[in-house]
Amino acid sequence: MANISVRVDDEMKKEMERLKQVNWSEVIRVAIKDRLNQEKQKNLAKAVLINEKIRKVAPKGYDSTSVIREWRERRS
């Protein structure tokens, strides 16, 4: 497991020391994991928006079945 350092001001450190029962490493791990998940969701949402912008709607009356059948027949 990797090791990282986090700097906090003196007052915060004193408050943390008063709460000895709290596993501060775990608190930070969970916070980092939550933030990573938020960023992934943002990236996913952005990708969906981009996809919606570039997606083309088939013209009215377009029959994809006939196009597929035509291309399959060309392969034979």
C-alpha positions in Angstrom: 0.0 0.0 0.0 1.3 3.5 -0.9 2.0 6.1 1.7 1.0 9.8 1.4 1.4 12.8 3.6 -1.3 15.4 4.4 -0.6 18.7 6.0 -3.1 20.2 8.5 -2.8 23.3 10.6 -1.8 23.1 14.3 -5.4 23.7 15.5 -6.8 21.0 13.4 -4.1 18.6 14.6 -4.9 19.3 18.2 -8.6 18.6 17.6 -7.7 15.4 15.8 -5.6 14.3 18.8 -8.5 14.9 21.1 -10.5 12.3 19.1 -8.1 9.4 19.4 -10.8 6.8 18.7 -11.1 8.1 15.1 -9.0 6.3 12.5 -7.9 9.4 10.6 -6.2 7.4 7.9 -9.4 5.6 7.1 -11.3 8.9 7.1 -8.9 10.3 4.5 -9.0 7.1 2.5 -12.8 7.2 2.3 -12.8 10.9 1.4 -10.3 10.3 -1.4 -12.3 7.3 -2.7 -15.6 9.3 -2.6 -13.9 12.2 -4.6 -12.5 9.7 -7.2 -16.0 8.3 -7.7 -17.4 11.8 -8.1 -14.9 12.6 -10.7 -15.6 9.4 -12.6 -19.3 10.2 -12.5 -18.6 13.7 -13.9 -16.5 12.2 -16.7 -19.3 9.7 -17.5 -21.9 12.5 -17.5 -19.6 14.6 -19.8 -19.2 11.6 -22.1 -23.0 11.1 -22.3 -23.5 14.8 -23.1 -20.9 14.6 -25.9 -22.5 11.5 -27.2 -25.9 13.1 -27.3 -24.5 16.1 -29.2 -22.9 14.1 -31.9 -25.6 11.4 -32.2 -27.5 11.5 -35.5 -31.2 10.8 -35.8 -32.2 8.7 -38.7 -34.3 10.6 -41.3 -38.0 9.9 -41.3 -38.8 6.8 -43.3 -35.3 5.4 -43.0 -35.4 1.5 -43.0 -32.3 0.1 -41.4 -33.4 -3.4 -42.1 -33.2 -3.0 -45.8 -29.8 -1.4 -45.6 -28.4 -4.2 -43.5 -29.9 -6.8 -45.8 -28.3 -5.0 -48.8 -24.8 -5.0 -47.3 -25.1 -8.6 -46.3 -26.0 -9.5 -49.8 -23.0 -7.6 -51.2 -20.7 -9.7 -49.0 -22.0 -13.0 -50.5 
